[in-house]
Amino acid sequence: MRIGIRTAISALVLTSIVVSAVGVHLLWWRTAQRVSQTLADTINDQIVSAVGDELQSITTEAKSSLTAVRTLLVEKVFEEHDAKKREFVFLSQLQSQPTISWVAFAWPDGSFFAGHKLGDSGIEMLEISGDRKLRIDQYEFTANNDIRLKTSRVEDTKYAVADLEWFRAAMQSGDEHWSTLTTHPSGERLAAALAAPIDIDQKRAGVLAIIIELTRVSNFLSQLTVGKSAGAFILDRDGGVVASPDANADELNALKTDHPLFPVAVDAMRHAGSAYDPGSGEAFHAQVTRDGRAYQAVLTPISFPGWSLVTVVPESEFLGPVQATIRHLLIGLAVLIVFAGLLSAWLAQRLIAAPLIKVVGEIRHVERFDLDKVERHPSHLAEIENLSSAIGDMAQGLAAFKKYIPADLVKRLISDGTGARLGGAVRPMSVMFIDLAGFTGMSERLGDHIIPLLSRYFDAVSARIQEQGGTIDKFIGDAVMAFWGAPAANPDHAVDCCRAALACQRAMEEAGLADDRGETVKIRIGVNSGDMLVGNIGSEVRLNYTVIGDAVNIASRLESINKVYGSTIIIGPETRKAAGDRIVVRELDRLAVYGRAGGLQIYELLAIAGELSGGPDWVKSYEAGLAAWRAGDFAAAIGAFEQAIGLRAQDAASSLMIERCKQQIANPASEEWDGTTVARTK
């Protein structure tokens, strides 16, 4: 016989509730209100004092650094254009002031120089000159606390210091000025800036700024120890996060708002509404209930306009005195409720707890996407059995989607807490495109009979991609798109992608697939590496975890270029550079792919190093011909290409280059010709 869960719970706990609730409840909530308010005020006062001291320390350090550097510039101890001394002064300030993130100087013409702290591991120097190029020199600390140059690069930038409030306000006001900002040359990060104009010989030389990224404040908040589980947060007028406890937050690590009390603080700020004015200087008390738990929150204005310190304390933390009072009352009631309690506990364990523990275990399997481990559990309670059946049905339904989405990708996103939200990040990755040669003709001839052939083809290449740690992005007709380096970072993404490409080539040869004419089905593969934007891209109603960017477009073009050179796998220059001597290739050409003006070196992937004993002789002959072609010695190039054909028996790329040489001999190109081939189609 099955009974409803509501009836079961009511029968089990009714006796205990009736005896104890009336006598305890009134005393509990009255005492709880007084104690919670008193302790919340005490905790809030301690936190406000600590945060105030920290903000005062930060502003003091900022003003000290500004004064020091400003004095050195005004007194001409060093010139603002003296790069060596300027870099030394900025570096010394970053090392001596732990809360400072940036020391920056901007000239009226928009030129910019700054020192930027990279957490506790290093420092970078950034310079933007008049040509709008951003130079970044990154330094790391040695064991002796010295610094040494780690990397140096130059890149285009859209950063315009003249558009920023701290620069404009300082140029116009002529005095020190505090402001907030989010835009930096290296990215977006909330920060506070103290800026002041620099006048030398009564002439405005530029603006000096000391910038504190607010992740430093978040790091400080994580170090506050007030109560057992209280939390302190700094929010703006709209409840947006300014700082939240995060021990790992610094200039390298973005703030994570995963503190369990953060949603409570936001609720308190938003529910306060017009009743709380951050500009009034008066604290505001609020009681927030979330997920069935009560919290005391205090909103206190702080020195920065519009910012508030929000302290949140669970009421359960400071109900000790109340619980002590209740404990004395319960002694008298214990005799009356012990029998009912024991009976209820035994029945609850047998009828509810044990089945629910099993059901929760199955929910955990679903949460981790381990759908094949989900089991159904019978129960005397109809609701629990229905819940177990519903979980089993849900797991069965979700299991069907494994064929549509990568299960490993879903597990990774769940474990990272990323979820299905719009957003992404730029990472160094490798991407591969695979296509069937002659698919258009085959599909026209075979119609829906092409599906079994496609299925075998997709099975063969998909298995090889996954064996090498690749993520299959999508199937586009007969094309397969896969990438390496996300969601899990992979420093060997280029080599693994090359291994997968060669494995796919072998798999198709071993499968022996043939079309309706009995001809062997062949594939073409394009591989490229570089910085790509990877993440959840799409709309609010439909997302795709994918990669986009110029490096991806080049890989797609390289796949189709195979048909020109008669090759199977073409890789881009960044893949060649990243893989290095771990792969065996031959350089095919310098090609300007469709849609790009500049040429790039393209290579035919032949094998993984060790699978071949050095490069074949025909590769050396071909590359000798390629060198002669670029030097304009077309007769020598033809001889080298013919030698490559003789050594290999046939080589479509060599035959193509011979034809090009003959065309150049018959119709010489202009003096500007540099040997670059321009692709006219995709």
Salt bridges, closest charged atoms under 4 A:
ASP41 OD1 - HIS285 ND1 3.24
GLU80 OE2 - HIS81 NE2 3.70
ASP120 OD1 - ARG216 NH2 3.82
GLU124 OE2 - HIS116 ND1 2.78
GLU127 OE2 - ARG86 NH2 3.87
ASP137 OD2 - ARG135 NE 3.29
GLU140 OE2 - ARG148 NE 2.99
GLU155 OE1 - ARG153 NE 3.11
ASP156 OD1 - LYS133 NZ 2.43
GLU165 OE2 - HIS177 NE2 3.99
ASP199 OD1 - ARG204 NE 2.35
ASP201 OD2 - LYS76 NZ 2.67
GLU213 OE2 - HIS116 NE2 2.93
GLU213 OE1 - ARG189 NH1 3.62
GLU251 OE1 - ARG216 NH2 2.87
ASP267 OD2 - ARG290 NH1 2.61
GLU362 OE2 - HIS377 NE2 3.01
GLU367 OE1 - ARG364 NH1 3.11
ASP370 OD2 - ARG368 NE 3.74
ASP370 OD1 - LYS411 NZ 3.07
GLU385 OE1 - ARG2 NH2 2.76
ASP393 OD1 - ARG376 NH2 2.68
ASP416 OD2 - ARG412 NE 3.17
ASP448 OD1 - HIS449 NE2 3.85
ASP473 OD1 - LYS474 NZ 2.70
ASP492 OD1 - ARG582 NH1 3.17
ASP496 OD1 - ARG499 NH1 3.08
ASP515 OD2 - ARG445 NH2 3.75
ASP516 OD2 - ARG445 NE 2.96
ASP550 OD2 - ARG596 NH1 2.34
GLU559 OE2 - ARG524 NE 3.52
GLU587 OE2 - ARG630 NH2 2.66
ASP589 OD2 - ARG660 NH1 2.74
GLU604 OE1 - ARG586 NE 2.68
ASP651 OD1 - ARG586 NH2 2.71
ASP651 OD1 - ARG648 NH1 2.68
